[in-house]
Amino acid sequence: MNILILNAGSSSQKSCLYNLQDTLPQNPPEPLWEAAIDWTHTEGVAELTVKTKAGLWQEAIALQHPSDLTQSSRAVTGKMLQTLWQGSTSVIQQPSEIDAVGHRVVHGGQRYQTTTRIDPSVKVEIQRLIPLAPAHNPANLEGIETVEQLLSQDVPQFAIFDTAFHSTIPEPAAIYPGPYAWVAQGIRRYGFHGTSHQYCAERAAQLLNQDLADLKLITCHLGNGCSLAAIHQGKSVDTTMGFTPMEGLMMGSRSGSVDPGILLYLMRQQGLGADELEQLLNKQSGLKGLSGLSNDLRTVRAAIAQGNTQAQLAYEVYIHRIRSGIGAMLASLGGLDALVFTAGVGENSAAVRSQVCAGFAFLGLALDAERNTAMAGSGDVAIAAPGSRVQVLVIHTQEDWQIAKACWAAL
Ligand code: ADP
């Protein structure tokens, strides 16, 4: 069976096609076809990259209607999907060979707690939730509608919500201590990166050769966006992101949690409005804002090596926030079997892993320094020292594979 996955972000669209048999493989298989659209490099141009066994293929597509982003993004997404059955990148003969489509949808609100077959009412709800995820839910809807136009209406499409995995968080961790009216208004912690946290938890159990039901895990998704999840018996019991993906850890260009009084102060003293505050907190904060350099940790670390003290401060705040977040997750779990690092920073930065872990030596957690540096980048690995009371794992997150598994199970 061929399962197509669409994973749309605010400035990129990633997609892949898996060919699956009746039983799922233990390890994530290579997709038959992978494609990505990047909107960020040149204005008015979308860069399309397609990877198949036959090799890598790239095209810069000049947007026909640069001022109409929706129309442009539908056209380019359509073009990307056509490379599945047309030209040198084709891996199938015709669209009807696609058996199901899985979409990563960022916000599912309180209604969607599991894989959901998309019908008109689900689309209405994704639309209704746009104010809660303005950068993502519109792109997710566009992907769904582009697929509807290109493939037969009979092909089942599924939404896999980033929020769904966190729907098990108990109320004391999910409800904000504001007025009680917020509860009825749906102002509560939803949590994000759920597909990644769930994949890492399941993969951790596999690597540890233990039943997920017996494990207390903290998964650290450290990419451009950063979040932690506390996972007990395979269920999320707490997470650092909240009502929006702005809460919690310091991120690439997002501040994470700040005293809400700072926002009131800026509104009153500097006359900032909602759009300016959003820009400040989402785009001008975090590693980028504090270092004054970049949202990319590699740039920040390179500057530290040159003696840049502002970059050093940004890095120290970043580490402090992860440690204090782990402290909070520990309290929600009441114990810890394994700490899992994933995403761009988590998978690649031995320095971040080592400095974060150093804060938890009192738990009996000890890293094997050599494994931490030498084995990173070589697949999923255990990096705790022999005898460490807590296991430490580096796992390459595979959200698309998790979505494919969910579609396979739903079918
Ligand atoms: P996204 O949240 O956009 O999916 P990723 O998970 O791809 O992000 O993470 C991107 C970030 O990972 C980059 O901005 C960079 O800070 C970090 N990163 C990637 N490779 C390395 C590396 N070798 N060392 C340190 N940080 C890295």
Boltz pocket constraint, residues with backbone or C-beta under 6 A from the ligand:
constraints:
  - pocket:
      binder: B
      contacts: [[A, 222], [A, 223], [A, 224], [A, 225], [A, 252], [A, 295], [A, 296], [A, 297], [A, 298], [A, 343], [A, 344], [A, 345], [A, 348], [A, 349]]
      max_distance: 6.0
